[in-house]
């Protein structure tokens, strides 16, 4: 599954991943392989990228949107930084 985290200034992350945990407006949610298509607003919080079952990488975002389609996740963040 491919994940891209984009801000208005740059592409912050782009790689194949096991899954991702996102800060939704109503709470956290997780996307894994073969997830149903989805578009969701994101709140301020931490994006936890599950590189594989043991390795993670984290980013803080100030809000934005996420789209899931055909095993591809695109996070459009208003602002983001790697932790």
Buried (B, 14 or more C-beta within 10 A) or exposed (E): BEBBBBBEEEEBBEEEBBBBBBBBEEEEBEBEEEBEEEEBEBBEBEBBBBBEEEEBBEBBBBBBEBBBEEEEBBBBBEEBEEE
